[in-house]
Amino acid sequence: MPRRVEVDRVREVVAGRPGAVVVELGPLGGDEVAAMVAGLLSVPPGPVLLAGLARAGGNPLYVREMVDALVVDGLVRVAGGWPR
């Protein structure tokens, strides 16, 4: 994932404060992405949608932005009870 210099600097400043805790978060797994998308769309995602969302690399911000863009563009449809 791309990193921004500004974010790294903030992390350094916060980590240098007494009692501060920096929590490193890893990418979401496939089941976690599926649960997130189900929450966003109110139905569980189908395999085609999940395969496309794999390009987000488990980054929840990217997953949400991709889902939002697909919905706005009318590219998410429900077939057989599953969004595709």
C-alpha angles and dihedrals in degrees: 000000000000116000127211122220091222092056091048090052093050089049091053093049093048093045090052094059118099112261093008120144123201113200116204112210122202127207121288116258124235094266091049092050089049091051091048093050091046088056092049096046100030090233130071114266120248125234095262093055092044091050090054092046090055085081087072088072092224093298105145093208091054092045091053093045091049093049092047092049093047091050094047090049091050092242097127114083132170115237121171090353093304127104111234 
